[in-house]
Amino acid sequence: MKRTFFVILAMLLACQMTFAQQIRESFVNMPDSLSTLLTKVNREDFIDFLDSNMKAEVNNRLEGKSEMTKLTVDFLEVKMSEQSTFQLKVLTKTDGTQLLCAVSTVCGPVCDSHIDFYTTDWQLLDANALLPKFPTLNNFLKPLPEDASYTLRDAFRQADLLLMKADLSADNSTLSFTLTTPEYMDAEAAKLLAPYVVPAVTLQWNGESFQ
């Protein structure tokens, strides 16, 4: 019984080490075409700094400051600039193969995110297959009351552009979306709309796709 326990523990630790090594290697070897702001040395320095319990801040290609704010066995987050962030997550498929989910968010001034999927050596994958149920405005807005006032109906009409902030979780395999559309609307309309906005839409990785 004890032998079985230690075998399972060793397997779990080996799996965790594989995750840790994979996200580090993939991030460091990210193609320059996908990392226009950070050099390979920048990316290596991030990891070295955090491993040394130092603040992981570097001067990027534009002579601005970028900082890695989180690094776990399967997740990392970088504050690329004052207006942008980058998240990377290692996901495992049911057949045991691994892939990368990358979320790039720009706040200019309203935050909006772009999501891509890659193999661990940065070959682009079909996002429609891995994220088949991409949230729509209807997922974020509760039904309009039948007796809604004209001003409330007008507020709903102003929410005509889908802007979302996406966030990968460092603790589990979820992808959460927050509606940022109200931030570009008229302030009074956004205030009226607020009670009808769903706080977040969260999808779970099931081994094949986010659902």
C-alpha positions as CSV (number, residue, x, y, z in Angstrom):
1,M,0.0,0.0,0.0
2,K,2.8,2.4,0.9
3,R,4.7,1.5,-2.3
4,T,1.6,2.3,-4.4
5,F,1.2,5.6,-2.6
6,F,4.8,6.6,-3.3
7,V,4.6,5.5,-6.9
8,I,1.5,7.7,-7.4
9,L,3.2,10.6,-5.6
10,A,6.2,10.3,-7.8
11,M,4.1,10.3,-10.9
12,L,2.3,13.4,-9.8
13,L,5.5,15.2,-9.0
14,A,7.0,14.2,-12.4
15,C,3.9,15.5,-14.1
16,Q,4.1,18.8,-12.2
17,M,7.8,19.1,-13.2
18,T,6.9,18.5,-16.9
19,F,4.3,21.3,-16.7
20,A,6.8,23.7,-15.1
21,Q,9.5,22.9,-17.6
22,Q,7.0,23.1,-20.6
23,I,5.7,26.6,-19.8
24,R,9.2,28.0,-19.2
25,E,10.6,26.5,-22.4
26,S,7.7,27.5,-24.5
27,F,7.7,31.1,-23.2
28,V,11.5,31.5,-23.6
29,N,11.3,30.1,-27.2
30,M,8.3,32.2,-28.2
31,P,8.9,33.4,-31.8
32,D,9.9,37.1,-32.2
33,S,6.9,37.5,-34.5
34,L,4.7,36.8,-31.5
35,S,6.8,38.7,-29.0
36,T,7.4,42.0,-30.6
37,L,7.9,43.8,-27.3
38,L,10.1,41.3,-25.4
39,T,13.4,39.8,-26.5
40,K,14.4,36.3,-25.7
41,V,16.8,37.7,-23.1
42,N,13.9,39.6,-21.5
43,R,11.9,36.4,-21.2
44,E,14.8,34.5,-19.7
45,D,15.4,37.3,-17.2
46,F,11.8,37.2,-16.0
47,I,12.2,33.6,-15.0
48,D,15.6,34.0,-13.5
49,F,14.4,37.0,-11.4
50,L,11.4,35.2,-10.0
51,D,13.5,32.1,-9.3
52,S,15.8,34.4,-7.3
53,N,12.8,35.9,-5.4
54,M,13.4,39.3,-7.2
55,K,11.0,41.6,-8.9
56,A,10.8,40.4,-12.5
57,E,10.9,43.7,-14.3
58,V,12.9,44.4,-17.5
59,N,13.4,47.1,-20.1
60,N,11.5,46.0,-23.2
61,R,12.3,46.7,-26.8
62,L,10.5,50.1,-26.6
63,E,12.6,51.1,-23.5
64,G,9.5,50.8,-21.4
65,K,9.0,48.5,-18.4
66,S,7.5,45.0,-18.5
67,E,7.0,42.8,-15.5
68,M,6.2,39.1,-15.0
69,T,3.7,39.2,-12.2
70,K,2.9,35.5,-11.9
71,L,4.6,32.2,-12.7
72,T,3.3,28.8,-11.7
73,V,3.8,25.3,-13.0
74,D,1.3,25.8,-15.9
75,F,0.5,29.6,-16.0
76,L,2.3,32.9,-16.3
77,E,1.2,36.5,-16.6
78,V,3.2,39.5,-17.8
79,K,2.3,43.1,-17.5
80,M,3.6,44.1,-20.9
81,S,3.0,47.9,-20.4
82,E,0.7,50.2,-18.5
83,Q,-2.1,49.3,-21.0
84,S,-1.5,45.7,-21.9
85,T,-1.1,42.2,-20.3
86,F,-0.2,38.7,-21.6
87,Q,-1.3,35.4,-20.0
88,L,-0.2,31.9,-21.0
89,K,-1.6,28.6,-19.8
90,V,-0.5,25.0,-20.5
91,L,-3.6,22.8,-21.2
92,T,-3.6,19.1,-21.4
93,K,-5.8,17.2,-23.9
94,T,-7.5,13.8,-23.1
95,D,-4.8,12.0,-25.1
96,G,-2.1,13.5,-22.9
97,T,-0.8,16.1,-25.5
98,Q,-0.3,19.6,-24.3
99,L,-1.1,22.9,-25.9
100,L,-0.9,26.6,-25.1
101,C,-3.6,29.1,-24.6
102,A,-2.5,32.8,-24.9
103,V,-4.6,35.8,-23.9
104,S,-3.5,39.2,-24.9
105,T,-5.4,42.2,-23.4
106,V,-5.1,45.8,-24.4
107,C,-6.8,48.6,-22.5
108,G,-7.0,51.6,-24.7
109,P,-8.9,52.9,-22.7
110,V,-11.5,50.1,-22.7
111,C,-10.0,46.6,-22.2
112,D,-10.5,44.0,-24.9
113,S,-8.8,40.6,-25.2
114,H,-7.6,38.4,-28.0
115,I,-7.3,34.6,-27.5
116,D,-5.0,32.2,-29.5
117,F,-4.1,28.6,-29.2
118,Y,-0.8,27.0,-30.1
119,T,1.1,23.8,-29.9
120,T,4.0,23.9,-27.4
121,D,6.3,24.8,-30.3
122,W,4.1,27.7,-31.3
123,Q,2.2,26.3,-34.3
124,L,-1.1,28.1,-34.5
125,L,-4.2,25.9,-33.8
126,D,-7.8,26.4,-34.8
127,A,-9.4,28.5,-32.1
128,N,-12.9,27.7,-33.3
129,A,-12.4,24.1,-32.4
130,L,-10.9,24.8,-29.0
131,L,-13.2,27.7,-28.1
132,P,-16.4,26.7,-29.9
133,K,-18.9,28.6,-27.8
134,F,-17.4,32.1,-27.7
135,P,-19.5,34.4,-25.5
136,T,-21.9,36.9,-27.2
137,L,-23.6,40.0,-25.9
138,N,-26.6,37.9,-25.0
139,N,-24.5,35.9,-22.6
140,F,-23.8,39.0,-20.6
141,L,-27.1,40.8,-20.7
142,K,-30.1,39.7,-18.7
143,P,-33.5,40.0,-20.5
144,L,-35.0,43.4,-20.8
145,P,-38.1,43.8,-18.7
146,E,-41.4,44.1,-20.6
147,D,-42.2,47.4,-18.8
148,A,-38.7,48.8,-19.4
149,S,-38.6,52.6,-19.8
150,Y,-37.4,54.3,-23.0
151,T,-34.2,55.3,-21.4
152,L,-33.4,51.7,-20.3
153,R,-34.2,50.5,-23.8
154,D,-31.9,53.1,-25.2
155,A,-29.2,52.0,-22.8
156,F,-29.5,48.4,-24.2
157,R,-29.3,49.8,-27.7
158,Q,-26.1,51.5,-26.9
159,A,-24.5,48.2,-25.9
160,D,-24.0,47.3,-29.6
161,L,-20.3,46.5,-29.6
162,L,-18.9,43.4,-27.9
163,L,-15.9,44.2,-25.8
164,M,-14.6,41.7,-23.3
165,K,-11.7,41.2,-21.0
166,A,-10.6,37.5,-20.8
167,D,-8.6,36.0,-18.0
168,L,-7.1,32.5,-17.6
169,S,-6.9,31.1,-14.1
170,A,-3.6,30.4,-12.4
171,D,-5.4,27.9,-10.1
172,N,-7.6,25.8,-12.5
173,S,-8.4,25.3,-16.2
174,T,-11.0,28.0,-16.6
175,L,-11.3,30.9,-18.9
176,S,-13.4,33.8,-17.7
177,F,-14.9,36.8,-19.6
178,T,-15.9,40.1,-18.3
179,L,-18.0,42.5,-20.4
180,T,-16.2,45.9,-20.8
181,T,-18.7,47.3,-23.4
182,P,-20.4,49.6,-20.7
183,E,-17.0,51.4,-20.3
184,Y,-17.2,52.9,-23.7
185,M,-20.9,53.9,-23.4
186,D,-22.4,57.1,-22.1
187,A,-22.0,57.1,-18.3
188,E,-25.7,57.4,-17.5
189,A,-26.6,54.6,-20.0
190,A,-23.9,52.4,-18.5
191,K,-25.3,53.1,-15.0
192,L,-28.8,52.0,-16.1
193,L,-27.5,48.9,-17.8
194,A,-25.3,47.8,-14.8
195,P,-28.0,45.8,-13.0
196,Y,-28.7,43.7,-16.1
197,V,-25.0,42.8,-16.8
198,V,-23.9,39.3,-15.8
199,P,-20.6,39.7,-13.7
200,A,-18.7,37.1,-15.7
201,V,-19.0,34.2,-18.1
202,T,-16.7,31.3,-17.2
203,L,-15.8,28.4,-19.4
204,Q,-14.2,25.1,-18.3
205,W,-11.5,23.2,-20.2
206,N,-12.8,19.6,-20.6
207,G,-9.7,18.1,-22.2
208,E,-10.8,18.9,-25.8
209,S,-12.2,22.5,-25.6
210,F,-13.5,25.2,-23.4
211,Q,-17.2,24.7,-22.7
